[in-house]
Amino acid sequence: MTNNAATGLTSTNPLIAYPRYKKRIVRKINGFTLIEVMVVVVILSILAAIVVPKIMDRPEQARITKAKSDIRALEAALNLYRLDNMIYPTTDQGLEALVSEPTDSPEPRNWKEGGYLDRLPVDPWGNPYLFLNPGTHGSIDIYSSGLDLQSIEDDLGNWNLE
């Protein structure tokens, strides 16, 4: 065993040296300082100020997209109804003819057992979709009056789905 008094190292092998006195190992607690946390909060606040206004505009666009999708699905179901029965339901029979068999005239010849839809969807604003036969824009009109329920300029219908 070698002893080097100048360095304080001892070893049984002169190539490997060990400290004579083991130092007490102090663990440094890893964490974030207040400044680091504040910098992150400021960065997130800046990002939120930029992103939130862009996201807040999307809910109305999502409602419009859902209404267009519903109108396409209703139109497809009405086309199946017409294929089976040779005519579209009347305005009085309405879209309910897709869910339950109409009993008033003209009665459908080959109404599909179980219907053409499980249930009628409501538009994203909580109102029923409207149906006209004959339509003012085509042979049939399927549309939603939108949020305002009044003006026809903002109505979404099978004639303006793009």
DSSP file with accessible surface (Angstrom, degrees, kcal/mol):
  #  RESIDUE AA STRUCTURE BP1 BP2  ACC     N-H-->O    O-->H-N    N-H-->O    O-->H-N    TCO  KAPPA ALPHA  PHI   PSI    X-CA   Y-CA   Z-CA
    1    1 A M              0   0  170      0, 0.0     2,-0.3     0, 0.0    11,-0.3   0.000 360.0 360.0 360.0 129.5    0.0    0.0    0.0
    2    2 A T  E     -A   11   0A  70      9,-2.9     9,-1.6     2,-0.0     2,-0.5  -0.713 360.0-161.0-100.2 150.3    1.4    3.3   -1.0
    3    3 A N  E     -A   10   0A 106     -2,-0.3     2,-0.7     7,-0.2     7,-0.2  -0.983   5.3-169.3-132.4 121.7    0.9    6.5    0.8
    4    4 A N  E  >> -A    9   0A  77      5,-2.0     4,-1.9    -2,-0.5     5,-0.8  -0.904   1.0-173.7-113.2 104.3    1.4    9.9   -0.7
    5    5 A A  T  45S+     0   0   86     -2,-0.7    -1,-0.2     1,-0.2     5,-0.0   0.817  80.8  58.9 -68.9 -30.1    1.3   12.5    2.0
    6    6 A A  T  45S+     0   0   97      1,-0.2    -1,-0.2    -3,-0.1    -2,-0.0   0.893 118.6  27.9 -69.6 -38.4    1.4   15.4   -0.4
    7    7 A T  T  45S-     0   0   80     -3,-0.2    -2,-0.2     2,-0.2    -1,-0.2   0.654  98.6-128.8 -97.1 -17.7   -1.7   14.4   -2.2
    8    8 A G  T  <5 +     0   0   23     -4,-1.9    12,-1.9     1,-0.3     2,-0.4   0.711  62.2 136.7  77.7  18.9   -3.5   12.6    0.5
    9    9 A L  E   < -AB   4  19A  60     -5,-0.8    -5,-2.0    10,-0.2     2,-0.3  -0.800  32.2-173.0-103.2 140.6   -4.1    9.6   -1.7
   10   10 A T  E     +AB   3  18A  27      8,-2.3     8,-1.9    -2,-0.4     2,-0.3  -0.960  10.8 161.7-127.1 150.2   -3.7    6.0   -0.7
   11   11 A S  E     -A    2   0A   5     -9,-1.6    -9,-2.9    -2,-0.3     6,-0.1  -0.979  41.9-143.0-162.8 147.9   -3.9    2.9   -2.8
   12   12 A T  S    S+     0   0  115     -2,-0.3    -1,-0.1   -11,-0.3     5,-0.1   0.736 103.3  50.5 -81.1 -25.5   -2.9   -0.7   -2.8
   13   13 A N  S >  S-     0   0   65      3,-0.4     3,-1.4     1,-0.1    -1,-0.2  -0.959  81.6-144.5-111.5 124.4   -2.2   -0.3   -6.5
   14   14 A P  T 3  S+     0   0   96      0, 0.0    -1,-0.1     0, 0.0     3,-0.0   0.744  99.0  59.3 -64.3 -16.7    0.0    2.6   -7.3
   15   15 A L  T 3  S+     0   0  159      1,-0.1     2,-0.5    -3,-0.0    -4,-0.0   0.717 103.0  55.9 -82.9 -19.3   -2.0    3.1  -10.6
   16   16 A I  S <  S-     0   0   78     -3,-1.4    -3,-0.4     2,-0.0     2,-0.4  -0.957  71.3-168.5-116.5 122.9   -5.3    3.6   -8.7
   17   17 A A        -     0   0   54     -2,-0.5    -6,-0.2    -6,-0.1    -8,-0.0  -0.900   2.3-167.9-114.9 139.2   -5.5    6.3   -6.1
   18   18 A Y  E     -B   10   0A 131     -8,-1.9    -8,-2.3    -2,-0.4     2,-0.1  -0.937  32.6-101.9-120.5 146.9   -8.3    6.8   -3.6
   19   19 A P  E     -B    9   0A  82      0, 0.0   -10,-0.2     0, 0.0     3,-0.1  -0.423  23.0-141.3 -67.4 140.5   -8.9    9.8   -1.4
   20   20 A R  S    S+     0   0   94    -12,-1.9     2,-0.6     1,-0.2   -11,-0.1   0.906  92.3  39.7 -67.6 -43.9   -7.8    9.2    2.2
   21   21 A Y  S    S-     0   0  178    -13,-0.3     2,-0.3    -3,-0.0    -1,-0.2  -0.938  88.1-133.5-111.3 119.6  -10.7   11.0    3.6
   22   22 A K        -     0   0  195     -2,-0.6     2,-0.3    -3,-0.1    -2,-0.0  -0.566  22.0-131.5 -72.0 129.4  -14.0   10.5    1.9
   23   23 A K        -     0   0  187     -2,-0.3     2,-0.4     1,-0.1    -1,-0.1  -0.571  24.1-106.9 -80.6 147.4  -15.7   13.8    1.3
   24   24 A R        -     0   0  231     -2,-0.3     2,-0.6     1,-0.1    -1,-0.1  -0.597  33.5-131.4 -73.9 125.8  -19.3   14.0    2.3
   25   25 A I        -     0   0  156     -2,-0.4     2,-0.6    -3,-0.0    -1,-0.1  -0.709  19.6-161.4 -84.9 121.9  -21.4   14.0   -0.8
   26   26 A V        -     0   0  124     -2,-0.6     2,-0.5     2,-0.0    -2,-0.0  -0.912  12.0-139.5-105.4 121.8  -23.9   16.8   -0.8
   27   27 A R        -     0   0  223     -2,-0.6     2,-0.5     1,-0.0    -2,-0.0  -0.690  11.3-137.1 -82.5 130.7  -26.7   16.4   -3.2
   28   28 A K        -     0   0  176     -2,-0.5     2,-0.6     1,-0.0    -1,-0.0  -0.735  20.0-126.2 -86.1 128.4  -27.8   19.5   -4.9
   29   29 A I        -     0   0  161     -2,-0.5     2,-0.4     1,-0.0    -1,-0.0  -0.663  23.9-141.0 -78.2 119.1  -31.5   19.7   -5.1
   30   30 A N        +     0   0  146     -2,-0.6     2,-0.3     2,-0.0    -1,-0.0  -0.672  45.1 118.2 -84.4 134.5  -32.5   20.2   -8.7
   31   31 A G        -     0   0   61     -2,-0.4     2,-0.4     0, 0.0    -2,-0.0  -0.962  59.9 -79.3-173.1-177.5  -35.4   22.6   -9.3
   32   32 A F        -     0   0  176     -2,-0.3     2,-0.1     4,-0.0    -2,-0.0  -0.797  37.0-129.6-103.5 143.6  -36.3   25.8  -11.0
   33   33 A T     >  -     0   0   77     -2,-0.4     4,-2.2     1,-0.1     5,-0.2  -0.412  29.2-107.1 -81.6 165.8  -35.6   29.3   -9.7
   34   34 A L  H  > S+     0   0  127      1,-0.2     4,-2.6     2,-0.2     5,-0.2   0.893 120.4  54.4 -61.4 -38.2  -38.3   31.9   -9.4
   35   35 A I  H  > S+     0   0  116      1,-0.2     4,-2.4     2,-0.2    -1,-0.2   0.921 107.4  49.8 -63.2 -44.5  -36.7   33.8  -12.3
   36   36 A E  H  > S+     0   0   92      2,-0.2     4,-2.1     1,-0.2    -1,-0.2   0.922 111.6  48.3 -61.6 -43.4  -36.9   30.7  -14.6
   37   37 A V  H  X S+     0   0   69     -4,-2.2     4,-2.4     1,-0.2    -2,-0.2   0.925 111.2  50.8 -63.8 -41.5  -40.5   30.1  -13.7
   38   38 A M  H  X S+     0   0  103     -4,-2.6     4,-2.4     1,-0.2    -2,-0.2   0.895 108.0  52.4 -65.1 -38.3  -41.4   33.7  -14.3
   39   39 A V  H  X S+     0   0   77     -4,-2.4     4,-2.4     2,-0.2    -1,-0.2   0.932 110.3  48.3 -63.0 -43.7  -39.7   33.6  -17.7
   40   40 A V  H  X S+     0   0   82     -4,-2.1     4,-2.7     2,-0.2     5,-0.2   0.925 110.9  50.7 -63.2 -41.9  -41.7   30.6  -18.7
   41   41 A V  H  X S+     0   0   80     -4,-2.4     4,-2.3     1,-0.2    -2,-0.2   0.917 110.6  49.2 -63.0 -41.4  -44.9   32.2  -17.5
   42   42 A V  H  X S+     0   0   83     -4,-2.4     4,-2.3     2,-0.2    -1,-0.2   0.936 111.5  48.8 -64.8 -43.1  -44.2   35.3  -19.6
   43   43 A I  H  X S+     0   0   90     -4,-2.4     4,-2.4     1,-0.2    -2,-0.2   0.937 112.3  48.2 -62.4 -45.2  -43.4   33.2  -22.7
   44   44 A L  H  X S+     0   0  105     -4,-2.7     4,-2.5     1,-0.2    -1,-0.2   0.888 110.2  52.7 -63.3 -36.6  -46.6   31.2  -22.3
   45   45 A S  H  X S+     0   0   68     -4,-2.3     4,-2.3    -5,-0.2    -1,-0.2   0.910 109.3  48.7 -65.5 -41.1  -48.6   34.4  -21.8
   46   46 A I  H  X S+     0   0   98     -4,-2.3     4,-1.4     2,-0.2    -2,-0.2   0.934 112.5  48.3 -64.2 -44.7  -47.2   35.9  -25.0
   47   47 A L  H  X S+     0   0   92     -4,-2.4     4,-2.9     1,-0.2     5,-0.3   0.910 111.1  50.6 -62.1 -41.6  -48.0   32.7  -26.9
   48   48 A A  H  X S+     0   0   47     -4,-2.5     4,-2.3     1,-0.2    -1,-0.2   0.900 106.3  55.1 -64.0 -38.7  -51.6   32.7  -25.5
   49   49 A A  H  < S+     0   0   71     -4,-2.3    -1,-0.2     1,-0.2    -2,-0.2   0.826 115.2  39.9 -65.0 -28.2  -52.1   36.3  -26.5
   50   50 A I  H  X S+     0   0   95     -4,-1.4     4,-0.6    -3,-0.2    -2,-0.2   0.893 122.6  37.7 -85.1 -42.2  -51.2   35.4  -30.1
   51   51 A V  H >X S+     0   0   66     -4,-2.9     4,-1.9    -5,-0.2     3,-0.6   0.888 103.3  65.6 -82.9 -40.7  -53.0   32.0  -30.3
   52   52 A V  H 3X S+     0   0   71     -4,-2.3     4,-2.7    -5,-0.3     5,-0.2   0.896  98.6  52.4 -57.5 -45.7  -56.2   32.5  -28.4
   53   53 A P  H 3> S+     0   0   82      0, 0.0     4,-0.7     0, 0.0    -1,-0.3   0.882 110.7  49.6 -59.9 -32.9  -57.8   35.1  -30.7
   54   54 A K  H << S+     0   0  146     -3,-0.6     3,-0.3    -4,-0.6     4,-0.3   0.872 113.7  45.1 -70.8 -37.2  -57.2   32.7  -33.7
   55   55 A I  H >< S+     0   0   98     -4,-1.9     3,-1.6     1,-0.2    -1,-0.2   0.867 103.5  63.4 -74.4 -34.6  -58.8   29.8  -31.9
   56   56 A M  H 3< S+     0   0  130     -4,-2.7     4,-0.3     1,-0.3    -1,-0.2   0.745  97.6  57.9 -65.5 -20.4  -61.7   31.7  -30.6
   57   57 A D  T 3X S+     0   0  120     -4,-0.7     4,-0.8    -3,-0.3     3,-0.3   0.671  92.4  73.0 -81.3 -14.9  -62.9   32.3  -34.2
   58   58 A R  H <> S+     0   0  148     -3,-1.6     4,-2.5    -4,-0.3     5,-0.2   0.784  76.1  71.3 -77.0 -29.0  -63.1   28.6  -34.9
   59   59 A P  H  > S+     0   0   59      0, 0.0     4,-2.1     0, 0.0    -1,-0.2   0.916 101.0  47.2 -58.2 -40.6  -66.2   27.5  -33.0
   60   60 A E  H  > S+     0   0   74     -4,-0.3     4,-2.1    -3,-0.3    -2,-0.2   0.910 111.9  50.8 -66.7 -38.9  -68.5   29.3  -35.5
   61   61 A Q  H  X S+     0   0   96     -4,-0.8     4,-2.3     1,-0.2    -1,-0.2   0.898 109.1  51.7 -64.1 -37.7  -66.7   27.8  -38.4
   62   62 A A  H  X S+     0   0   60     -4,-2.5     4,-2.4     2,-0.2    -2,-0.2   0.895 108.0  51.8 -66.1 -38.7  -67.0   24.3  -36.8
   63   63 A R  H  X S+     0   0   97     -4,-2.1     4,-2.4    -5,-0.2    -2,-0.2   0.917 110.1  48.7 -63.1 -42.3  -70.8   24.9  -36.4
   64   64 A I  H  X S+     0   0   57     -4,-2.1     4,-2.5     2,-0.2    -2,-0.2   0.926 110.9  50.3 -63.8 -42.7  -71.1   25.8  -40.1
   65   65 A T  H  X S+     0   0   85     -4,-2.3     4,-2.2     1,-0.2    -2,-0.2   0.915 111.1  48.9 -62.6 -41.7  -69.1   22.7  -41.1
   66   66 A K  H  X S+     0   0   94     -4,-2.4     4,-2.7     2,-0.2    -1,-0.2   0.925 110.3  51.1 -64.6 -41.8  -71.3   20.5  -39.0
   67   67 A A  H  X S+     0   0    0     -4,-2.4     4,-2.5     1,-0.2    -2,-0.2   0.927 109.8  49.8 -62.9 -41.9  -74.5   22.0  -40.5
   68   68 A K  H  X S+     0   0   35     -4,-2.5     4,-2.2     1,-0.2    -1,-0.2   0.914 111.3  49.3 -62.5 -41.1  -73.2   21.4  -44.0
   69   69 A S  H  X S+     0   0   68     -4,-2.2     4,-2.2     1,-0.2    -2,-0.2   0.919 111.3  49.0 -64.7 -43.0  -72.3   17.8  -43.2
   70   70 A D  H  X S+     0   0   24     -4,-2.7     4,-2.7     2,-0.2    -2,-0.2   0.906 109.9  51.5 -62.5 -42.0  -75.8   17.2  -41.7
   71   71 A I  H  X S+     0   0    0     -4,-2.5     4,-2.6     1,-0.2    -2,-0.2   0.916 109.3  50.2 -64.7 -40.2  -77.5   18.8  -44.7
   72   72 A R  H  X S+     0   0  118     -4,-2.2     4,-2.3     1,-0.2    -1,-0.2   0.913 111.6  48.5 -62.5 -41.6  -75.5   16.5  -47.0
   73   73 A A  H  X S+     0   0   53     -4,-2.2     4,-2.3     2,-0.2    -2,-0.2   0.909 111.9  48.7 -65.8 -41.3  -76.5   13.4  -44.9
   74   74 A L  H  X S+     0   0    2     -4,-2.7     4,-2.5     2,-0.2    -2,-0.2   0.912 110.9  50.9 -64.5 -39.9  -80.2   14.5  -44.9
   75   75 A E  H  X S+     0   0   59     -4,-2.6     4,-2.3     2,-0.2    -2,-0.2   0.916 109.7  49.8 -64.8 -40.6  -80.1   15.0  -48.7
   76   76 A A  H  X S+     0   0   53     -4,-2.3     4,-2.0     2,-0.2    -1,-0.2   0.918 111.4  48.9 -63.7 -41.8  -78.6   11.5  -49.2
   77   77 A A  H  X S+     0   0    5     -4,-2.3     4,-2.3     1,-0.2    -2,-0.2   0.906 110.6  50.9 -65.5 -38.7  -81.3   10.0  -47.0
   78   78 A L  H  X S+     0   0    0     -4,-2.5     4,-2.5     2,-0.2    -1,-0.2   0.879 107.7  53.2 -66.7 -35.3  -84.0   11.9  -49.0
   79   79 A N  H  X S+     0   0   65     -4,-2.3     4,-2.3     2,-0.2    -1,-0.2   0.900 108.9  49.0 -66.5 -38.0  -82.5   10.6  -52.2
   80   80 A L  H  X S+     0   0   90     -4,-2.0     4,-2.1     2,-0.2    -2,-0.2   0.910 109.6  52.7 -64.5 -40.9  -82.7    7.0  -50.9
   81   81 A Y  H  X S+     0   0    0     -4,-2.3     4,-2.3     1,-0.2     6,-0.3   0.930 110.2  48.3 -57.9 -45.5  -86.3    7.7  -49.9
   82   82 A R  H  X S+     0   0  127     -4,-2.5     4,-2.2     1,-0.2    -1,-0.2   0.889 108.1  54.1 -65.4 -39.4  -87.1    8.9  -53.4
   83   83 A L  H  < S+     0   0  128     -4,-2.3    -1,-0.2     1,-0.2    -2,-0.2   0.900 115.4  40.3 -60.5 -39.8  -85.4    5.8  -55.0
   84   84 A D  H  < S+     0   0   56     -4,-2.1    -2,-0.2     1,-0.1    -1,-0.2   0.843 129.9  26.7 -75.7 -34.8  -87.6    3.5  -52.9
   85   85 A N  H  < S-     0   0    3     -4,-2.3    24,-0.3     2,-0.2    -2,-0.2   0.378  94.3-126.0-117.2   1.9  -90.9    5.5  -53.2
   86   86 A M  S  < S+     0   0  115     -4,-2.2     2,-0.3    -5,-0.2    -4,-0.2   0.364  86.2  59.4  69.3  -7.0  -90.5    7.4  -56.5
   87   87 A I  S    S-     0   0   71     -6,-0.3    -2,-0.2    -5,-0.1    -3,-0.1  -0.975  82.5-113.6-142.7 159.2  -91.3   10.7  -54.8
   88   88 A Y        -     0   0   26     -2,-0.3    -9,-0.1     1,-0.1   -10,-0.0  -0.563  48.3 -92.3 -81.7 158.3  -89.8   12.9  -52.0
   89   89 A P        -     0   0    0      0, 0.0    -1,-0.1     0, 0.0    18,-0.1  -0.334  48.2-105.2 -63.8 157.5  -91.9   13.4  -48.9
   90   90 A T     >  -     0   0   36     16,-0.2     4,-2.5     1,-0.1     7,-0.2  -0.314  28.1-105.7 -77.4 168.4  -94.1   16.4  -48.9
   91   91 A T  T  4 S+     0   0   54     42,-0.8    40,-0.1     1,-0.2     4,-0.1   0.894 123.5  52.7 -60.8 -38.5  -93.4   19.6  -47.0
   92   92 A D  T  4 S+     0   0  144      1,-0.2    -1,-0.2    41,-0.2     3,-0.0   0.881 109.6  46.9 -66.1 -39.1  -96.1   18.6  -44.5
   93   93 A Q  T  4 S+     0   0   11      1,-0.1     3,-0.5    12,-0.1     4,-0.4   0.872  97.3 173.5 -69.2 -35.3  -94.6   15.1  -44.0
   94   94 A G    ><  -     0   0    6     -4,-2.5     3,-1.5     1,-0.2     4,-0.1   0.031  53.3 -40.5  64.4-166.9  -91.2   16.8  -43.6
   95   95 A L  G >  S+     0   0    8      1,-0.3     3,-2.2    34,-0.2     4,-0.4   0.681 122.6  81.7 -70.4 -15.5  -88.0   15.2  -42.6
   96   96 A E  G >> S+     0   0  109     -3,-0.5     4,-2.8     1,-0.3     3,-1.5   0.753  75.8  74.4 -61.7 -21.5  -89.8   13.1  -40.1
   97   97 A A  G <4 S+     0   0    2     -3,-1.5    -1,-0.3    -4,-0.4    -2,-0.2   0.693  88.3  60.4 -65.2 -15.7  -90.6   10.8  -43.0
   98   98 A L  G <4 S+     0   0    0     -3,-2.2    18,-3.1    -4,-0.1    19,-1.7   0.690 114.2  33.4 -81.9 -18.6  -87.0    9.7  -42.9
   99   99 A V  T <4 S+     0   0   48     -3,-1.5     2,-0.4    -4,-0.4    -2,-0.2   0.803 127.7  22.3-105.1 -42.2  -87.5    8.4  -39.3
  100  100 A S  S  < S-     0   0   70     -4,-2.8    -1,-0.3    15,-0.1    16,-0.0  -0.976  89.1 -98.1-132.0 146.5  -91.1    7.1  -39.2
  101  101 A E        -     0   0   96     -2,-0.4     2,-0.1    -3,-0.1    -3,-0.1  -0.376  40.9-120.2 -66.2 126.9  -93.4    6.1  -42.0
  102  102 A P        -     0   0   12      0, 0.0    -1,-0.1     0, 0.0     9,-0.1  -0.401  22.2-169.2 -67.1 143.2  -95.8    8.8  -43.1
  103  103 A T        +     0   0  120      4,-0.1     2,-0.2    -2,-0.1     4,-0.1   0.545  61.7  81.0-107.8 -13.0  -99.5    8.0  -42.7
  104  104 A D  S    S-     0   0   70      2,-0.2   -11,-0.0     1,-0.1     0, 0.0  -0.486  91.0 -41.7 -92.8 168.4 -100.9   11.0  -44.6
  105  105 A S  S    S+     0   0  102      1,-0.2    -1,-0.1    -2,-0.2    -2,-0.1  -0.435 120.7  38.9 -76.5 141.3 -101.2   11.3  -48.4
  106  106 A P  S    S-     0   0   48      0, 0.0   -16,-0.2     0, 0.0    -1,-0.2   0.485  83.8-160.5 -81.9 130.0  -99.2   10.5  -50.4
  107  107 A E        -     0   0  128     -4,-0.1    -4,-0.1     1,-0.1    -2,-0.1  -0.555  26.5-106.8 -75.3 139.8  -98.3    7.4  -48.5
  108  108 A P        -     0   0   11      0, 0.0     3,-0.4     0, 0.0    -1,-0.1  -0.390  20.1-148.6 -68.8 143.3  -94.9    5.9  -49.5
  109  109 A R  S    S+     0   0  183    -24,-0.3   -24,-0.1     1,-0.2   -23,-0.0   0.891  90.6  17.7 -76.8 -45.0  -95.0    2.7  -51.6
  110  110 A N  S    S+     0   0  102    -29,-0.2    -1,-0.2   -26,-0.1   -24,-0.1  -0.345  76.9 177.9-127.8  51.2  -91.9    1.0  -50.4
  111  111 A W        -     0   0   37     -3,-0.4     2,-0.3     1,-0.1   -10,-0.1  -0.345  37.7-111.3 -60.5 131.8  -90.9    2.7  -47.2
  112  112 A K    >   -     0   0  102      1,-0.1     3,-2.3     2,-0.1     2,-0.1  -0.482  29.1-113.1 -70.5 127.7  -87.8    1.0  -45.8
  113  113 A E  T 3  S+     0   0  175     -2,-0.3    -1,-0.1     1,-0.3    -3,-0.0  -0.381 105.5  21.9 -58.7 127.8  -88.3   -0.9  -42.6
  114  114 A G  T 3  S-     0   0   55     -2,-0.1    -1,-0.3   -15,-0.1     3,-0.1   0.287 116.9-106.2  94.0 -11.8  -86.5    0.9  -39.8
  115  115 A G    <   -     0   0    4     -3,-2.3   -16,-0.2     1,-0.2   -17,-0.1  -0.170  29.0 -82.4  86.6-178.8  -86.4    4.2  -41.7
  116  116 A Y  S    S+     0   0   21    -18,-3.1     2,-0.3     1,-0.2   -17,-0.2   0.585 111.8  27.3-103.2 -16.3  -83.7    6.1  -43.5
  117  117 A L        -     0   0   39    -19,-1.7    -1,-0.2    -3,-0.1     3,-0.1  -0.985  68.4-135.8-141.1 149.7  -82.2    7.7  -40.4
  118  118 A D  S    S-     0   0  160     -2,-0.3     2,-0.3     1,-0.3    -1,-0.1   0.887  90.2 -12.9 -69.5 -41.0  -82.2    6.6  -36.7
  119  119 A R  S    S-     0   0  184     -3,-0.1    -1,-0.3   -21,-0.0   -23,-0.0  -0.980  76.5 -99.2-155.6 158.7  -83.1   10.1  -35.6
  120  120 A L        -     0   0   50     -2,-0.3     2,-0.1    -3,-0.1   -24,-0.0  -0.689  38.3-131.2 -84.0 131.6  -83.2   13.6  -37.1
  121  121 A P        -     0   0   25      0, 0.0     8,-0.7     0, 0.0     2,-0.3  -0.417  12.6-137.7 -75.7 156.0  -80.3   15.8  -36.3
  122  122 A V  B     -C  128   0B  81      6,-0.2   -52,-0.0    -2,-0.1     4,-0.0  -0.851  30.4-100.7-105.6 153.3  -80.7   19.3  -35.0
  123  123 A D    >   -     0   0    3      4,-3.5     3,-2.5    -2,-0.3    -1,-0.1  -0.200  39.1 -98.4 -69.8 165.8  -78.6   22.1  -36.3
  124  124 A P  T 3  S+     0   0   33      0, 0.0    -1,-0.1     0, 0.0   -60,-0.1   0.658 124.0  58.7 -62.0 -13.0  -75.6   23.3  -34.3
  125  125 A W  T 3  S-     0   0   41      2,-0.2    -2,-0.1   -62,-0.1   -62,-0.0   0.303 122.7-103.4 -97.7   5.8  -77.7   26.2  -32.9
  126  126 A G  S <  S+     0   0   55     -3,-2.5    21,-0.0     1,-0.3     0, 0.0   0.608  82.7 119.0  88.3  13.4  -80.2   23.8  -31.4
  127  127 A N        -     0   0   40     -4,-0.1    -4,-3.5     1,-0.1    -1,-0.3  -0.789  67.1-103.3-110.6 154.7  -83.0   24.2  -34.1
  128  128 A P  B     -C  122   0B  88      0, 0.0     2,-0.2     0, 0.0    -6,-0.2  -0.396  38.8-107.3 -72.1 151.6  -84.5   21.6  -36.4
  129  129 A Y        -     0   0   13     -8,-0.7     2,-0.3    15,-0.1    15,-0.2  -0.508  36.4-129.6 -72.8 148.6  -83.5   21.5  -40.0
  130  130 A L  E     -D  143   0C  61     13,-3.4    13,-2.3    -2,-0.2     2,-0.4  -0.732  19.3-162.6-106.0 152.6  -86.1   22.8  -42.4
  131  131 A F  E     -D  142   0C  16     -2,-0.3     2,-0.4    11,-0.2    11,-0.2  -0.998   6.6-174.4-139.3 134.1  -87.5   21.0  -45.5
  132  132 A L  E     -D  141   0C  51      9,-2.4     9,-2.2    -2,-0.4     3,-0.2  -0.998  12.7-149.3-129.3 133.5  -89.4   22.3  -48.5
  133  133 A N  S    S+     0   0   43     -2,-0.4   -42,-0.8     1,-0.4   -41,-0.2  -0.918  95.2  28.4-140.3 111.9  -90.9   20.3  -51.4
  134  134 A P  S    S-     0   0  106      0, 0.0    -1,-0.4     0, 0.0     6,-0.2   0.542 102.1-148.9 -75.5 153.5  -90.9   21.8  -53.9
  135  135 A G        -     0   0   17      4,-0.8    -2,-0.1     3,-0.8     5,-0.0  -0.365  18.1-132.7 -86.5 166.5  -88.0   23.9  -53.0
  136  136 A T  S    S+     0   0  111      1,-0.1    -1,-0.1    -2,-0.1     3,-0.1   0.647 108.8  36.5 -89.6 -17.5  -87.3   27.5  -54.0
  137  137 A H  S    S-     0   0  106      1,-0.2     2,-0.3     0, 0.0    -1,-0.1   0.475 133.7 -21.1-110.1 -11.1  -83.7   26.7  -55.0
  138  138 A G  S    S-     0   0   40      1,-0.0    -3,-0.8     3,-0.0    -1,-0.2  -0.933  94.3 -56.6-172.1-165.2  -84.2   23.3  -56.5
  139  139 A S  S    S+     0   0   78     -2,-0.3    -4,-0.8     1,-0.2     2,-0.3   0.874 125.2  11.2 -64.9 -35.3  -86.5   20.3  -56.4
  140  140 A I  S    S-     0   0    4     -6,-0.2     2,-0.4    -7,-0.1    -7,-0.2  -0.981  70.2-149.2-136.7 151.8  -86.1   20.1  -52.6
  141  141 A D  E     -D  132   0C   1     -9,-2.2    -9,-2.4    -2,-0.3     2,-0.4  -0.992  12.1-179.6-121.6 128.2  -84.6   22.5  -50.1
  142  142 A I  E     +D  131   0C   0     -2,-0.4    16,-1.8   -11,-0.2     2,-0.3  -0.999  26.6 150.6-121.4 125.3  -83.0   21.3  -46.9
  143  143 A Y  E     -DE 130 157C  42    -13,-2.3   -13,-3.4    -2,-0.4     2,-0.4  -0.975  42.4-134.0-154.8 164.7  -81.7   24.2  -44.8
  144  144 A S  E     - E   0 156C   0     12,-2.7    12,-1.9    -2,-0.3   -15,-0.1  -0.963  16.3-144.5-119.2 137.7  -80.8   25.6  -41.4
  145  145 A S     >  -     0   0   20     -2,-0.4     4,-0.9     1,-0.2     5,-0.3   0.477  41.7-140.7 -79.7  -2.3  -81.8   29.2  -40.5
  146  146 A G  T  4  -     0   0    4      1,-0.2    -1,-0.2     2,-0.2     3,-0.1  -0.237  44.6 -40.8  76.0-163.5  -78.6   29.6  -38.5
  147  147 A L  T  4 S+     0   0  121      1,-0.2    -1,-0.2     7,-0.1    -2,-0.1   0.881 135.7  49.1 -71.0 -37.9  -78.3   31.4  -35.2
  148  148 A D  T  4 S-     0   0   57     -3,-0.3    -1,-0.2     1,-0.1    -2,-0.2   0.749  82.0-154.5 -80.7 -21.5  -80.6   34.3  -36.0
  149  149 A L  S  < S+     0   0   95     -4,-0.9    -3,-0.1    -3,-0.1    -1,-0.1   0.615  75.6  70.1  61.0  11.1  -83.6   32.3  -37.3
  150  150 A Q  S    S+     0   0  169     -5,-0.3    -1,-0.1     1,-0.2    -4,-0.1   0.711  74.3  62.4-121.8 -70.0  -84.7   35.3  -39.3
  151  151 A S        -     0   0   40      1,-0.1     3,-0.3    -6,-0.1    -1,-0.2  -0.345  58.1-150.3 -71.5 145.9  -82.7   36.6  -42.3
  152  152 A I  S >  S+     0   0  127      1,-0.2     3,-0.9     2,-0.1    -1,-0.1   0.581  84.1  80.7 -90.1  -9.4  -82.4   34.2  -45.3
  153  153 A E  T 3  S+     0   0  160      1,-0.2    -1,-0.2     3,-0.0    -2,-0.0   0.832  98.4  40.4 -65.5 -32.5  -78.9   35.6  -46.3
  154  154 A D  T 3  S+     0   0   70     -3,-0.3    -1,-0.2    -9,-0.1    -2,-0.1   0.343  86.1 125.9-100.4   9.1  -77.1   33.5  -43.7
  155  155 A D    <   -     0   0   11     -3,-0.9     2,-0.6    -9,-0.1   -10,-0.2  -0.404  53.5-141.7 -66.0 140.7  -79.2   30.3  -44.2
  156  156 A L  E     +E  144   0C  21    -12,-1.9   -12,-2.7    -2,-0.1     2,-0.3  -0.931  35.3 158.3-103.7 121.6  -77.2   27.2  -44.9
  157  157 A G  E >   -E  143   0C   0     -2,-0.6     3,-1.7   -14,-0.2   -14,-0.2  -0.872  58.3 -95.6-138.7 173.7  -78.9   25.0  -47.4
  158  158 A N  T 3  S+     0   0   26    -16,-1.8     3,-0.4    -2,-0.3   -15,-0.1   0.643 119.8  62.0 -68.2  -7.8  -78.3   22.2  -49.9
  159  159 A W  T 3  S+     0   0   84    -17,-0.2    -1,-0.3     1,-0.2     3,-0.1   0.647 109.9  36.1 -89.8 -15.3  -78.1   24.9  -52.6
  160  160 A N  S <  S+     0   0   51     -3,-1.7    -1,-0.2     1,-0.1    -2,-0.1  -0.106  73.3 117.6-131.4  41.5  -75.1   26.7  -51.1
  161  161 A L              0   0   16     -3,-0.4    -1,-0.1    -5,-0.1    -3,-0.1   0.659 360.0 360.0 -81.9 -16.0  -72.8   24.0  -49.7
  162  162 A E              0   0  199     -3,-0.1    -2,-0.1     0, 0.0    -3,-0.0   0.974 360.0 360.0  64.7 360.0  -69.9   24.8  -52.0
